[in-house]
Amino acid sequence: ASSSWCLNELLEIMKCKEEFGQMLIPIFYGLDPSHVRKQTGDFGNIFEKTCHSKTEDEKIQWRGALTNVANILGYHSVTWGNEAKMIEEIVNDILEKLLLTSSKDSDDYVGINDHIANMSVLLQLESEEVRMVGIWGSSGIGKTTITRIMFNRLSPYFQGSIYIDKAFVSKSKKIYSRASLEDHNMKLHLQGKFLSKILGKKDIKVDHLGVLREKLKYHKVLIVIDDLDDLMVLQVLAG
């Protein structure tokens, strides 16, 4: 907030995210995201000093960029008791996002860009409504490939995203090895794991099954479910 150069860099970063769909993971170190969003507190005071003698257009652009970046789900250092753990989580998160499907790999698939374009239209990315799109077909035709590339390409347009497959559920089965998927604690664990992943926060604890709607009702999120036909799991995770 004390540097006009940094604020202009933020404008460029947000421009790259909006125009080219580049990934952005904000990290608020020793700083309350709400102060960034509203330009209040010590952050706001410093920002006002930086704005002194600047044009009104510059101020409006900076304020808009700060508000937008603070609305993106990221990491808030104050909520982490162990800084090393936070750094480890950030690194793992970035690696997972980068390794999920690289854009270079996606170029090897003929017609993949047409598939992504069609999915974008069906999802109506600018809409505030809940959208559900299904991909079906015979085994081996590339449904998983399309969904993984689509997830990687479209995730930056959402505040949170998660890719759910059988591996996601099997990890919970290992923890509750003696429990069935009907077990109440298993369901709570699945929802906690789901929220931790989609909100980018570690080890969220869930104490009742209605918490997903409460936590996500004001967030625009992308949920991809691949090769998962267990009705109970679908109801627990996707309603």
N, C-alpha and C positions, 0 to 999 in steps of 0.2 A: 504493500500500500504506500510505502514511502518512495517508491521509484516509478516515475512515469515510463521509463524504459520497460520495466517488468510488466506494467499494466498494458502497454502496447504489445508486448510479447503474448500476454494472455489473450488479447484480441485475435492475434494470429492463430493461436492454438485453438480457440473456439471456432474460428473460421475453417480451419482444417477439419475439425470434427463435423461441422455442419455440411461443408461442401464436398468433402472426400470420404466421410464416414470413418475417419481415423479414431482409434480407441483413446479414451481419456479416463484416467483413474486419478481423481484428486486426492491429495494427502494433506490434511489440515493438521500441521504440527504445532502443538501448543496454542491452538487457535480454535475458537468456537465457530463452526460453519455458519451459524445463524448471524454472527457478527459480520461475516463476509457477505452473506446474502442481503442483509439490510444495511450494511455499512454503518454499524453501530459500535459502541464500546471504544476501547483503545484503538482498535483497527479503524473504526469510523473516524476518529479524531485525526489519526495520521493521514488517512485518505483525504480528508477535507483540506489538510495543509498541502498535500500534493496537488489538489485540484485548484489551488489558488493561482490566479492569473491564467488558467487554462480556458480554452473556449468551451462554450456550452455543449457543443457537439461532442467534444472529447469527453466531457464529464458524463454525458448520456451513454456513450459507447462503453466507457469503463464500468459504469454502474450496471449496465445490462450484462456485461461479461461476468462481473463478480456475482451477480444474482444467479445467472445461468450455471456457472461452474459450481456454486454452492448447492444447487438443486440436484447435482449429479451424485449418486451414491459413491462414496469413497471411504477413506480411512481417517478417523479422528483420534489423534494420539492420546487425548485425555481419557478416552474410554478403555485404554490398554494399560494394565498395570505393569507389564513387562515390555519394554521397548524392543528388545531383541526378538521377542515372539511376534510383535507387530511387523517388524522388518521381514522376518521369515515368512509370515502370512502374505505380505505384499509381493515378495519375490515369487512365491508359489502361485499366487493368483495371476501374476503377469505371465509366468511361464506356461500356465495352463491355457490362458487365453491365446498366447502366441503359438503354442504347439497343437491346439485343437485342430486347426486346418489353416495352413498358410495360404496366402493369396496366390503364391507361385504354384503350389500344388493344384489349386482349383483351376488354373489356366489349362491344365492338361486334360480336362474333361470337356469334350465337345458339347456345346449347347448349354453349358452350366449357367452362363450369364443370362440366357433366355429364361431358364428355370427360376433364377433369383429374381429377375424382373417381374415374372408372373406372380411369384409369391409376394413380392412387395405390393403389387396392385391388390391382391386378395386380402392382405393384412391391413391395407389402408393405414400406413404408418402415421399419418397426421391425425387420424381419428381418435377421439377420446373413448370410443365404445370398445367393449370387449369383443375381440375377433377370434374365431376358431377355424383353423384350416387343416384339412386332413390330406395326407399323401398315402395312396394305396397302390398296390400292384403285386405282381408275382415276385417270388423270392429271387434275389440276385440281379435285379435290374438297376440298382443304384439308389434306392430310397434313402438309406442311411448316409450315403455320400452327399446327396443333395441337402439333407437336413443339417448335416454338420457344417457344410460350407455356408448354407443359408444362415445358420446360427452365428457363425463367425462374422459374416458380412453385416448382419442386421442388428447384432447386439448393441453396437454403439448408439443406436437410435432409441434405446430404452434405458430407464434408470436402473434396472436390474435385469439379469437374465440367468437362466439355468437350463442345463441339458440333462434330462432324466432318462436313464436307460436301466437295463437290468443290473449293471454294475453298481449303480447308485443304490439300489435296493439291497443287493447282496452284501454290501458292507455293513448295513444295519443288521442283516440276518446273522452275521458273524458275531456282532456284539450281543445280540439276543438269540444265541444259538439254540436255546431250548424253547423259545417262544414261537408261536405261529404269527402270521401277519394279522390275525384277528386280535392279538394281544394289545390291550390299551396302551401299555408303556411303549410298545413297539411303534404304535401310531404316533404317540407324542414325540418319540425320538426321530421318526421320519420327518415330521413337521418342523422340529427344531433344526434338523440338518438342512432341510429345504430353505428355511428362513435365513440361516447362517450363510448359506451359499448365495442366495439371491440378493441379500442385503449387504453382503461383504463384511459381516461381523462374525466373530469367532464364538462358537459354543453357545448359541442362543438356547435358552431353556424354555420349553413350552409346558404350561400346566393345564391347558384345556384345549380341546380340538377346534374351537372356533377362532383361534388366534390368527390364522392365516388371513382371513378376511379383514380382521381388525388392523393388522400390520401393513397390509398391501393395498387397502382401498384407495389410498391417495397416491399410489405409485403406478407408473407405466412400466410394465414388466413383460419380458418375453420368456415363455415357458415352452420348451420343446420336449416332447415325450416320444421316445423311439423304441419300438419293439417291446412294448410293455403292455401285456394284456390282462394283468391282474386287476379286476374291477375294484377291489377294496383299496389297493394302492392308489389307483387313479382317483377314487373318491376322496381319499385322505389328502393327496397332494394337489389335486386340481379341482376338487369340488364337483 
